[in-house]
Amino acid sequence: MSVNVGGEYFASIDSKGKIAIPKGFVLEDNVEVAYVKFNDLYFDIYPLEKLLEFINILKAKKQKGMKIEDYNAINRKIRILYASIIDTYKMDTKRKLLLPRKIIQEIPDKRVLLQGINLHISMCPTQESYDELCKLYIPQNFGIKKF
């Protein structure tokens, strides 16, 4: 089971393409994760089990006799979730995650900000993407850290 912890952590990508995840930071040891990209600002790291659980909840909402618009909307959400998964990986015993090449290519200085939000981690590859993420999730009067 994943721990619901928020927080921020700056991580460097090592020579093997891995980042370290601090203990108690959203993911438990040896969990399998899914790398997901919904937009151009950041990547999300979800426990694979939780992501599949959410997809199954959506599937269960489909019912006979429901409006076709509602049925199609649920199917669209499910397709987007599946299409947004870039890769999966199991965290190693040292709490390190191997990043897919596609993600590493989008990180210019091999340093990312990990932000724990609910049951997943958002990973910002640049200062600009971090600023945009902050605008989405943090009230304007809240101090925004610089990268």
N, C-alpha and C positions, 0 to 999 in steps of 0.2 A: 504494500500500500504506500502511496506517495504522501509525503508530508506537505501540508499547505503552509508554506513559508514565503514571505516576501523578502525582498532585499536586492542589493546591487553588488556586483563583483566584476572587477576588471580582470580579464584573462588574456594571456598570450598564447598563441598557437605555437606548439613546440615543433622541433624538426621532423617529427613523425606525423604532423597534422592533427595533433590532439590538444584539447583544452582540459584543464582541471576544473572539476565541480566541487565547491566547498561542501563539507559535511553538513547535513541538515538543510541544504539549499534545494528545496523543492523535490529533488529526486533521491530515492533511496539507493543504497549500494546494489550493484549488479543488475540494475533495471534495464530493460530494453527500451530504447527511445525511438521516436519517429521525428525526423527533421521535416518541418512543414514550412512552406512559404505561401502566404496568402496575398502578399503585396510586395512592393519594391523597397519598403523601408527596413524590414527586419525579417529574421527567421524565427520560428518557434520550435522549441524542443519539448515534445510531449512524451510522457510515459506511454508507450505503444498500447498497453492494456487499457489505459483510460481513454485514449483516442478511439479505439475499437469499441469500447463500451458506449461511448457517446454515439457512434455510428449505429450501433444496435438499438439504442434508445430511439433514434430517429426512424429506423426501420419499423420498430414496434408501433410507432404513431400512425403508420399507414393502415387505413381500415377500409373494408368494403363499404361502398356507399358514400364515401366522403367526396366532397367536391373535387372535380378534376384539377382545379387550380391549386388546391391545398396538397393534393397527391403529387402533382408535378413540382411544387415548391420543395417538398421534402426530398423527392428524388434529386432535384438540382443541388440541394445542400449536401446530400450524400456523395454525389459525383464530384463536387468541388472539394470535399474533404479528401476523397481518394486521389484526385488529380493533384492535390497540393502536397502530397507526401513525396519528398525528394528521395529519402533513403531511411533505413533503420540501422541501428547499431546498439550493441549491448555495452554498457559501461564496464570498464575493466576493474580489477580489484583495487587499483590505486585511485579510483573515482575519476578516471580520465575518459573522455569521449573522443572518438575519431570523427573528424568532420569530413563530410563528402567533398570531393574536389570542386564540385559546382559551388559550394559555399566558400571554400578557401579562395577561389578565384575572385570572389566579390569583396574580399577583405583586403584593402590596400596595404595596411601596415601591420598585419598579422597580430592585431590586438582587437579584442571585442569587449563590449560591455554586456554582461549577463544580468538580466533583470527578472527576478522571481515574481510572477504574477499568478495568483491562485495556484492551480496545479500544473503550471507549465513555466518554461523559461523563455523569455524573449531575448534574442541575441542580435545586437546592433553592430553592423560592420563599420560604420563611420560616425563621425560627430553629427553630421546632418541627419542621419537616420535616427540617432538617439534623440536629438532635439525634436524631431517630428513625433517620435513615440511619446516623449514627455508631454507634448501638446495634446495628444490623444488621451492620456491617462492621468496626468497631474494637473491640478488647478493652477491657473496662471500666477497666483500669489505664492505658490510653493517654490522654494529655491531649486533651480535646476543645476545639477552638477555639470561641469565641463568635462569632456572626454579626456 
